[in-house]
Amino acid sequence: MNCPEPAEILRVEGLRKLYPGGAGVTDVSFSVFAGSISGFIGVNGAGKSTTLRCIMGLMRPDAGDVSLFGAPATRETRRRIGFLPEERGLFARERARSAIAFHARLNGVEKREALRRADRLLERIGLGKRADARIGELSKGNAQRVQILCALVHDPDVLVLDEPLSGLDPIGQSEILALLAEFRAEGGAVLFSTHAMSSAQGVCDRVVMISGGRTVFDGPTADAAERAPHGAVVVTTNPRALHEAVAAVGGHAHPMPSRLGEAGRWRVVLPLQAPHPAFVRAMAEAQVPVASFEPIKADLEGAFWQLSAEAASSATVEVRNAA
């Protein structure tokens, strides 16, 4: 017996939004489905927040389309979204219950009903006894949960969350992800941007990866993880020696954005016939000073860097052909 395909709640097609100087997004496309959690993954500056603002109508794209519930997005259909913006909107002196009820009122809920919903949601996450606590008195994790309750209080069909896990410890991240899983279980759809790829892998049905302003993957999480290459992340102060060792085993080395002091991080992709011990021997022969060596796992982070590198290489070829 074939199961029916889940309804497509949100579709972004060919989204383009450029800022002066060239930053922004150039070609972002993906879909979000009912009863699913989609992780929106990319490094800082990749265009995640720009995309979410265009979805919410806070920015007008230069090109492309945003559809909600099978039709072009409108002000009315966007009211069916619960949104957590990058810029958090709660003040330290606001009380949790009042803040949640206020967001319900903004979305057309009557005052008494708004307060009832606020109480119900706070009880649901174990903060019923702290309803009158000020936001500044709560832990960072609990304050973040109240922020998400503000997005949930008007019973939206979809949540669009910009970095809901930002700045939280592992326990705080787990609490937020549990809340999102509960929303999904009730039939809701979730799209959230994050840097916490390992956390996302545990809860997301699908992932959308963007790099350089373009979508490089949109599909099931398991399919994304399978795109991780065989290789390792190496931290060294001598990239020339590293390249010599990589060439000796037939691999390729790609620089990664972050550094550790004077040392650079390199993503080394190895051919399948070159096991890690063979590469370690090659580094020893080339006298590579190794500060860190971490095999690439078949996970979202490994897949992200591989797909980003492939997209960058493809873009370079396109530019050369155009010239």
N, C-alpha and C positions, 0 to 999 in steps of 0.2 A: 504494500500500500504506500503510495507516494505522499509525503507530507507536503502541504502547500508552502509555497515560498513566502517568507515573511514580507510584510508590507514595507515598501521603501518610504521612509519618513522624510529624509532629507537628501537632496542631491545637489552637488556643486559641480558645475561643468565649465571648464576653460576659464577659471577665474584669473583675472589679471588686475593688479593694482600696484602702480609704481609711484614711489615718492621722488622728490627732487634728489638727484644724485644716483638714482638707479635702484635703490633698495625697494623691497616689496615682494610681490608674487607675480609670476609670469604665466604659469599654466598649472593651476591646481584643480583637480577633479576627483571626486569620491562620492560614495553613498553611505548612508546610515540607515539601518533597518530596525523595525519594531522588535522589542524584546532582546536587544543586543547592546553590548558596550563596545564602543570603538575608541581605541587609543590614537591620539593625534600626535605623532612623534617627529621631532626635528630639533636641531641645535638652536641656540639663541640667534635670532636674526633670520631664521629660515622662512618666516612668514606665517607662523601659527596664529599669533594674535591678530594680524591683519586679516587673515581668512575668517576668523571667528567674528570680527567686527563687521565684515561684509555680510556674513550670514545673518547677523542681528539687525542689519540695516543702519548701523552706526557709521558706516563708510559706504560710499558709492563706488563700486568697482569700475575700472576703465573698460573692462570687457568681461564676458562670461555671464552665467546665469545661476541663480540660487532658487531651487524649488523646494516647497514644503508640502507634504501630504499630496503629492502628485500634481501640484499647480505652482505657478510662479509665486514666490514669497510676497506676502503683503503685510501691512501693519497688523491686521487682525490675526493672520495665521502665526505671526511671530509672537503673539500673546500666548500661544500654546507652548512656548519654549520657556524653560527655567534657565536663566543665564547667570553665570558667575564670571564677572569681568576680571581682567588682569589687575585693574586698580580696585582694591577692596573698598566697599562702600560703607562700612560700619564704623562708628566713632567709639572710642574707648569708654565714654560715659553712658552710651546707650545701654538699656537693659535688654537682655536676650528676648524676652517675650514681646516687648514693645517693638523691637527691631523686626522680628519675624512678622508680627501683625501688620506693621506699616507696609512691608513689601506685599502682603496680601491685599491691602487696601489699594495699593498702586495698580493692581491687576483686577480691580473691580469687585473685590470681595467685601461684603457688608461688615461693619465694625465688630459686632458681636460674634459673627461667624469667623472673622479673622483672628480674634483672640482665642476662640475655641480651637481653631486649627493650630495656632501657635502652641497652645498647651498640649494638644495631642502629639505634635511632632517632638516637642521637648521630652515628653514622657517616653516616646518611642526610642530615643537615643540615650535615655538614662539621665537626662538633665532636668527632669520635672521639678526637683527641689531647688534648682538654681535658676528658675524662670526669671526672678527679679535681680539676678546678678548682673553687674555691668560687664560689658564685653572685655574691658581691660582687666577684670578680675579673673577671667577664665584662662585656662591653659591655652597655648597656641592651637593645640589639636581641637579642643572644645570650641574655641572661637571660630575655627575653620568650619566645624560642623554646623555651627549656627549660621554661618554664611551660606552653606549649602541648603539649610532649611529655608532660608529666605528665598532661594530659587525654587524650592519644592512646594511652598505653602499654597500656591494657587492651583495645585493639581495639574501640572503641565504634562504633555505627552512626551516631551523630549527635554533632556538636560544638555546644555552646551556650557562646558566648564573650562575656564582658562587657568591651567596650572593649579588644580585643587589640592595637589600633594606638595606644593612648594613649601619648603622650610619645615616640614613635619618630620619627626623621628619615625622609625619603622612602625611603632605602635600607633601613632597618629595616622600614618598612611593606611594601615590595616583597617582602622575604624572608618575612614572615609570610603575605602574600597568596599567594605561590607555594606555601607549605606547605599552605594551605587548598585551593588549586586541585588539588594532588596528591591530597589526601584525597577531594575530590569526584570526581576521575577514577577512583578505586577504588570508586565507588558510594556513598560516604558523603554525608550531608547536613550542612550547616553553617548555623547561625544565629548571627550576631554583631552586637552593637551597636557603633555607631561615630559619631563626629563627622566623620570624614574622608570626606565624601561623594564627592569626586572619585576617591579611591582605590577606594571601594566600587563606583563606577560601572564601573570597568574589569574587575572580577572577578565581580560579583554577577549571577546569573540573574534574581533576584527581589529586590524591596525591600518592606519593611513600614515605613510611616511612621506615627508617633504624635505627636499634638499635643494639649495640654490633657487628657491622660489617655485619649484616644480614638484608634482607628485611623482615619487619613485616607486611607490607600492600602495595598493589598496586591495585588501583581501583578508582571508582568514589568518588568524595569528599563527596557527601551525604551519601554514604555507610560507609565511614570512620567515619563520625561524629556520626553515629548511634551506633558505638562501644564504645562510651564514657560510663563509668559506672555511677551508682548512688552513690554519695558520696560527699566528700569535701576535700579541701586542708587546712591543719591545720598547723599553725606555733606555736611551743611551746618549752619551755626549759626543759620540763619534759617528755621525751618519755615513761618512765615506766608508769606514770599515764595515758598517752594517750593510751597505749596498754591495760591497764585495762579497760578503758571506751569503747574502740573498741570491746574488747572481750565480754563486757556486752551486746552489741547489735548484736553480731554475725558477725562482720565485719572483715576486714583485713587492716593493715596499712603498707605502703611501703615508705621508705625514698626517698626523691628527692634530686638531686645533690646540688642545691644551698642552702645557709643558710642566715639567717638574724642575724648577730652578733653571740651571743651565742645560738640563737634559731635555731632549725632545722625545715625544711619543710617536711610534711608528707602527702602523698596521701592516704586518707582513703576511702576504697570501702565498701559500706554498702549494706546489703540485701534489696530488694525492700520493704519488710514489715517493715523496720526501717526508718521512716521519719527523716528528719534533726532535728526537735525539740526533738525527743527521744534521738538522739545522743548527742545533746547539754545538755540535762538533765544528761545523763550518764557522760559526762565530768565534769559537775558541782559536781556530787556526788563523782567522783574520784579526785576532786580538781586539775584539769588540768589547768595550767596557759596558757591562750590562747592569743597569740599576734595577731593572724589573723585567720579568719574562712571564707572560700570562697567555696560555693557549686560548685561542678564540673558541668560545662555546657556541653550540648550535642554538642561539637564543636571539632575541630581538636586537640587542646591541650589536652583535656580530653581523647580523643581516643588514642592519641599518647602514653601517659603514661600508659594507660591500655594495649595496644598492646605490648608495650615494656616490661611491667611486665610479661605478658603471655609468651612472647618469652624467657625471662630470666629464667622463671620457667621451660619451656620446655627444654631449654638447660641444666639446672641443672639435670633434670631427665635423659636426654641422656647420660650425663657424668657418672652418677651413674650406669646406665644400662651397659655402656661400661666397667666400672670397675668390 
